[in-house]
Structure formats: C-alpha cells, structure tokens
Amino acid sequence: MITELLLILLLAAFLGVELIHRIPSRLHTPLMSGTNAISGITIVGAILCSSVEGPVASVVAAIALFAASVNVVGGYVVTDRMLRMFDVSETAGRTAATGHQTDETET
Amino acid sequence: MKGVWVLSFADVLLLLACAAFIMGLKQMGRKQSAKRGNRISSLGMMAAVVGALFQAETNLILIVSIVAAGTAAGIALAIRVRMTSMPQLVAIFNGLGGLASLCVGFIGLLPRSDPNSIAHAMSAASIVIGGIAFSGSLVAYAKLAGHFGVASVTFPLQLTFNFAMLVVAVAAGAWATLGDAAAVHAIVLVAASLILGVLGVVRIGGGDMPVVIALLNSYSGVAAALAGTAIESPALMVAGTLVGASGFMLTRVMCKAMNRSLSNVLFGGFGAASASSGSQQPTGNVAPVSVEDAYLMLEAARSVVFVPGYGMAVAKAQHAVHELSQLLIANGCDVRFVIHPVAGRMPGHMNVLLAEAGVDYDLLRELGEFNESMHLTDVAVVIGANDVVNPDARDNPTSPLYGMPIVNVDMARCTIVIKRGMGHGFAGVDNALFTLPRTRMLFGDARSSVAKINEQFVA
C-alpha cells in the first residue's frame, strides 16, 4: 500500500513541475492564487475526518472544514476576478486611448 | 477480485476531480485559456467535495452548513479586496489552507481503535508543514499589510533556536509514530510548527517576500498531500502534490530572478552582507530634473519603456502611470512596460496592479524578451524600482547584487528615475544608475510627479 501511495505522490510531483514549466511571469499571481485554491482540497480530508468520534475531533474537524472552504471558494473567486481583469484591461485600455485622443482634439 | 473492478459514484467523481485539476493547471499557463482553466479546476473541486459528501457517514447537515459559512466568508473576502491588497489576501487564504491540513493531521494523531504507524508519521508531517504554512502566512500577512514593518527581524541564536524547534517537532513526530499516538504529541507538534513558521518568516525582509509567498504556497500544497497520505485520500495526494510542485517551481523562478539560492533567502540576512560593501561606493553627481523637463523629454520621445517597482505600489501610482502611457500613445509614441519577475511583494504583483489600472496586457514585456531592444528605446522611466535596475548587478563583481538579472535601463538613450529621495533599495546598496550621465532624477512622490507630467501633456 505504501508503495502505491508513494507512486501517486511521485507521479503527481513530476506532473506538477511539467505543468508549470515556463509559465510567463505575467501570469504568476493568478497561477499562485489558483493553485492556492486547489490546496484547499483539504476540505475533502476535513469532510472525511468529520466521522471521527469525540468532542476534540469534532471541533478540530469543524475548524478544518471552515478554513478549507474559505480557502477554496475565496481562492477560486479572486483568481477569476483577477483573470477577468486581465481581459478587461485590453478593452478598457483601448477605449481610454480613444477617449484621450478626443480630449486632445477638444483642447 | 470482483470488487476491484467496481467503481463507486464517489470514485468516479474523484477521478474527474483529479483530471480537472491537471487540465485546469495546464490551461492556467496561457493567458487565453487561464480563466477557463481556473473554472475547470473549480468544477473539479466541486466534484471532489460532492464525492466526499457521499462517503461521509454522519452529520451531513452540519458539514454542509459549515461549508456554506466558509463559502460566504470566502466570497465576501474575494469580492471586496482591492488589487493593491492582493498579496495580503493570498497570504490569508494560504494560511487557512495550512490550518486545515494541520487540523486533519491533528485528528490523525488522536488515539483510535486501529493504530497505523504510517498514518501517524504522515499526520505528524502534515501538522508540521501545515503549521508552518499557517503561522508563516499570518506573519507574511502582517508584514504585507504593514502592521509591523517589512524589515527583517533577527535576534541572536535565532537559527539555533529554530533548529531546536525542528528537533522537538521531529522527536514528537517520531514518538507518535513509534509509540502510541496521543493528543499530547499532536499538541507539541502544533506548538513547535507554529513557532517555526513565525520565526522562519519574521526574519525575511520585504524584497524577499515574493520568494516566501511562493514557498508558503508550496508548503500548503505539501501539507495537503501529507494529510491525504495519512487518510489515504488520492484526491488530496494528487491535488496537494500538484500545488506543492508548482509552488516549488515558482519559488525557484523567484530565486533565479534574484540570483540567490533558497537557503540564502531563508537563512542569510541580506542587509548584513551588504552593509559593509555599500559604503565603499563613491557617490557621483546626481542630475535632478524638473517636471517640465521630464515632460519635454517624454514629449519628444518616439519610444518609452516604463519599469515599475514596489515604490509604484506604495505610492498607488498605477492609475497615473496608465494615464501617462495613454497620453504618450496618443502622442504617437511606442510604449512598453518591462516587469522584473521579483518586482513587488509577490510573484506577478506589478502585472496585477497595472491590469487593475487598465494597462493593456499586450504592452507588458518580460525581462528577457525586452532587454535586447533596450538600446533602441528613447526614454526609460523607472518608477519606484531600485535594485532591479542597478547596473552594478551586471558589471561590478564586488557588488552584493552581482549576477542578478536586471532591466538594462542604463542602455536606453536616457533614463528618468522617479524616486522620493536618494534612499537605498531593499538590498541597501548604492545604485550606480543614479549617477550615470544619461540618467535624470525626478524627486518626489511617484503619483503626484506622474500626475504633474500628465497635466503638462493636457495643457
């Protein structure tokens, strides 16, 4: 069993390195907050742990559940917001440029 | 053997989730597909959560209501945050991920009917890494939000003390693994890891923040993977390891952009090394320039490149800079932005600020692709950047910065440096750029200086 677990870790590690290889630095922040959201996968662990009995375990599982769900949802939403901004900045940039041109003809 | 070939609904969701994380990450590497990649990855997360809910035996209503509360809090934080505060928010989310892994590891060490030494070892490791990610991220948050300054905090025997804490953590982990795990081991592990995280990050100075943020991001992934190994959940293992590996790659990119090793960032105080050599530089003549002259230089320029740094973020000058770039473009000038990988306080910080201000993504250039054409540029405008434009890093082997890749603004036909005063950058080193004959210094607050230049254009 331990070999299979280690094999999964090994393959995922190499895959992670390959996926991120040579990503443009312009996308570093969304990449970071996006992967940050993925690391909130512990929410699954927290759900699975919530069946462990005992008052201590219940409280700790509840903390894990809350923290991980803030991490997951907040991470995805803020990444999406950021990436939408990257899109908008192109169109906004162009309209602003034309706006300034009309300004100059007026003055 | 029959059972091996039967996939439960939860298993199918799990496989879909892993596939979605991999595809999503792949697509996040390109600008055109990044938004879709993030959404695919979030669908994968939803599949994983639904799958886990099917497996959960008890308390479904309680679980769903806690997740709903967390969701509401996460959305509220994510929608409200200003882009200038993005590094802080990333630090908070990252810390919460570490906290969750710490908690799952903690539960794994509680006494139970079926003790398992591998699970205990993995739980102990996830407490340590998760705890470091949690407390380290909180310190990073406090530093980024300016609660106690960004300077490096050191005290005598700090490294020895940190090492002792690590030994305590390893000992407690080994004890829990070899003997019977008990809550006391878990509590010792939690305490040691939280102290380690605080002491580890508190000694990192402001300019090294991008490295630390990327590293903490990697830690929260590794902690999730370890917690997943402890409870034998492939979803946690795959997703956590992907994040751990990508965070580590990002950390390496950041270190390379500063020509420093990771251990040098984590254990070496940069300020201490450079204080001695900084004073030997003779200070040459600095040529100040007025707003009017800066305007005339820019007005006559056919091509201008902006090089922003953390100072632009501090002065909140990105909107004024965007306006100036638009005025220059309207004036028939070729405008580019060149962004150093470690400019700012987190990886990609400047890109986010400029995007928020409305700067066209296509105007942004990376260091390598632009440096060759720098000599064709009429005016390079440095706004709140210092160490990343210091030519000593390229030419002077005695400089502490030597070997760090820089933006070659000194090769432009002329350079305007917008700066509050003659203060040093993060490295505490004199900047040879400021005394070059083709460099003009425009002293003052970045936002008001740029705004004054804009007024000249409009007038």
Interface residues (C-beta under 8 A of the other chain):
Chain A: M1 I2 L5 I8 L9 A12 A13 F14 L15 G16 V17 L19 I20 H21 R22 I23 P24 S25 R26 L27 H28 T29 P30 L31 M32 S33 G34 T35 N36 A37 I38 S39 G40 I41 T42 I43 V44 G45 A46 I47 L48 C49 S50 S51 V52 G54 V56 A57 V60 A61 A62 I63 A64 L65 F66 A67 A68 S69 V70 N71 V72 V73 G74 G75 Y76 V77 V78 T79 D80 R81 M82 L83 R84 M85 F86 D87 V88 S89 E90 A92 G93 R94 A96 A97 H100 Q101 D103 E104 T107
Chain B: F21 I22 G24 L25 K26 M28 G29 R30 K31 A34 K35 G37 N38 R39 S41 S42 M45 A48 V49 G51 A52 L53 Q55 A56 E57 T58 N59 L62 I63 I66 V67 A69 G70 T71 A73 G74 I75 L77 A78 I79 V81 M83 M86 L89 V90 F93 N94 L96 G97 L99 A100 S101 C103 V104 F106 I107 G108 L110 R112 I118 A183 I213 A214 N217 S220 G221 A223 A224 A225 A227 G228 T229 I231 E232 S233 P234 A235 L236 M237 V238 A239 G240 T241 L242 V243 G244 A245 S246 G247 F248 M249 L250 V253 H322 E323 Q326 L327 I329 A330 I339 P341 M346 P347 G348 H349 N351 V352 L354 A355 E356 A357 G358 V359 D360 Y361 D362 L363 L364 E366 L367 V458
